[in-house]
Amino acid sequence: MNSETTLRAELHCHTHYSRDCLMRPERMVEVCRQRGVDVLAVTDHNQLEGALELQKLAPFRVIPSEEIRTSEGEIIGYFLREYVAPGQSPEETARQVRDQGGIVGVPHPFDALRSSAIRREALDRLVSLGLVDLIEAFNARMVRPQDNDRALAYAHEHGLPVVAGSDAHTYAEIGAACVEIRPFDGAQDFLEAVREGVLSAQLSPWPVHLASTWAKVSRKMGIRNVRR
């Protein structure tokens, strides 16, 4: 891949619109520019507002996305125009993403320590129905590296393109896991670019999970506008 036309895409990142994150969009723009992030998918939990806000602020490309909690675990909708409500079946959620021209991704599918990870039987159903476009084969917040390995093996077995994402909830994590891709035009071309892309990733240190816990606690205590 020609380095002059390569984009660094960070495809799993949160803002303060997620209840377990305190990052502010303005500061996130600064950090992305410092770390050479060219494309950012903002994937807040069951929220789209943060992605739309950051899209207005950023001088680089922002993909409006949402990490949606279905009745059987999480999926990510990329290239969204409208909010997708949580709590629906995986099939209905995926169809609502597709109906608005979006792409269906499955984050951290085999994380044995994350209760929000999609259930294996639900993942198999979605794949059999052709409702999965890509698999997150590397999540930088994974505590057990072998769970990333399982995701990669599953994707290869089913011929699905793979991405990496930092799953950033703190500024220090942004850019820890990216996909190097060519320039793209729209959702479907993005998917083809990902299929040709190269993962560039490293695991984040486990204490980052404490920051998510602190974010939840601070919200209960009424602490806001924290810069970390």
N, C-alpha and C positions, 0 to 999 in steps of 0.2 A: 504494500500500500504506500502510495506517495505521501511522504510526511508533510508536504506543502498543502495537500488537500485533505488531511486527516483531521477529524473533529474528535475531541474528547467528550464523550457523552456520559454524564452522571444520571442514572436512570432510576434512582430510588432515594428520595430525600424528603424531609419533613420541615414544616414551619410551625410557628406557635399556634396555628389553627388546629394542630394535632394536640390532644390533651397531654401527651407525654413529651412535649418538645417546647422549648422557649425561644427558638431562633426567630429573629426578626428579618423580614424580607430585605430590608435595606442593607443590613450587614451581610446577608447571604450573597448579595450581588457583589459586594467588595471581595469576599472570600473566593468566590468563583473566578473572578477576574485575576486575582493573585495566583490562583492555582491552575490557571489555564483550562478551566472548564468552558467548553464552547456550547454545549447543549445540556440543559437541566430539565429533568422530569420531576416536577413537584408532586409528591404522592401522599398527601395528607390522609390520615385515617378518616374515612367517611366524610370528607370535606373537599370542596373544590375552590373555595374562596382564596386560600393562600396561593394556589397556582395562578389564578387569574390576577391577583394583586402583583405577584412577582413578574408575571408576563408583561405588565405595564411598566415595571421599573427597569427590567434588565435590558442591556444593550446586546445580549446574546439570545439565542433561541431558547424559549421555555416551552416545554410540552405540558399542557394542562392534563393532569392525571389524578387518579384517586385510588387509594388502597382501600378496597371495599370489603367489609366483614359480611360475608354471606352466612347462610344458615349452617354451612359446613366448612368455614374457614375463609381465609383472605384470597382475593385476586386483585390484580391491578388493571385498571382501565386507562390506557394511554390515548392521547389525542381526543380528549373529551370536550364536548361543547356544553353538556348539561350534567348536572349532579345525578349520581345514581344512588338511590337509597340503600342502606344496609339492611340485612336481615332476610333478604330474599334467597331463593335457592341459587346454587352456583350456575345452573343452566339459565335461569331467567336473568341473573346479573350479567352473565357473559353476552346474552342476546341483546340486552339494553346497551351494553358497550358497543357491540357490533352495529346496532341499528343507527347509531349516531356517527358511524364511520371510524370508530375507535378500534384499538388493538387490545387483545386480551393477553395479559401476562400473569404468570403464577410466581409470586415471591416465596423464597425460602420454603419450598414444598416439603422438604424432609427434615425440618428442624425439630428434633425430638424434644427440645426443651421449650418450645414456643407453642402455647395453647392456641394461638390464632392461626397456625399453619393449616393449610387446607388438608382435609382428610384424604387419605390415599384413594379410597373408593370414589370420592367426588372427583378427584383429579383424573382417575381412569375414565370416569363417565364423560367428563368434558373432552378429553382427548379423543375418545371413541366417537364423539359427536362432531369432531372437527372444530371445537370451540376454544381451543388454546392456540395462540399465535406464537408465544415464546415462553421460555422457562428462565427464571433467575437461577443460573447455575453457580453463582458466587455471590453470597451475601456477606459483607464485611463484618457484620455483627454476629456471625455464627460462632457459637462457643465450641462446638464440635466440628472440626474441619471435615470429618468424614461425611457429615450431612450435606455439605456442598458437593462432595464427590458423588453422592447418591443422586443429587439433582442433575449433575452433568451426565451421568450414565443414563438416567431416565430420558433426558432430552435426546441424547444420541440414539437410544433404542427406538424412539418414536419419530426421529427425523425432524425435531423441532429446533429452531435457532435459539441461542443462549445469550444472556446478558449478565453483566455484573452490576451490583449496586451497593453503595456504601450503607444504605438505610440510615443515613445521617440524621441524628437528633441533636448533635452539637456541631459547632463550627469546625472543630478540630477534625471531624470525620469527613467533611465534604471533600469529594474527590478521591477518597481512599480506594474506591472501586469504580472503574469506568470501562466503557467499551470504545475502542478506537474505530471510527467508522468514516466512510466517505460522506461528502455532502449529499443531502437527500431532499426530495420534494414531496411532501405529504406522507401520510401514514403508511401506505403500501410500499412506497419507495424506501421509507425508513426501515420497514421490515426486511426488505431485500438487502439494505446496507448492513443491518445487524447480522444477517446470515453470512455476510462476507467479512464481518468485523473481527477484531482481536480484543480479548479481555486483558485489561491492565488493572490488577487488583492485589490488595493485601488485607489481611484481617486487622480489624481494630482491636486494641487492648480491651479486655473484658470489663474494666471499670466504667466504660462508656454507658453500660446499662444502669449504673447508679445515677447518671445524669437524667435518664428517663424517669426513674423513681422520684428524684428530686423535683422534676417538673410537675409531676402529679401532686406531690405534697405541697409545693409552693402555691399551686392553684387553689388548693383547699384552704391554705392560709391567707390567700388574698394577695400574694406577692406577684407583681407583674413587671413587665419591661426589663427583665433580667438579661444582661449581655454576658454571654459565656464564650 
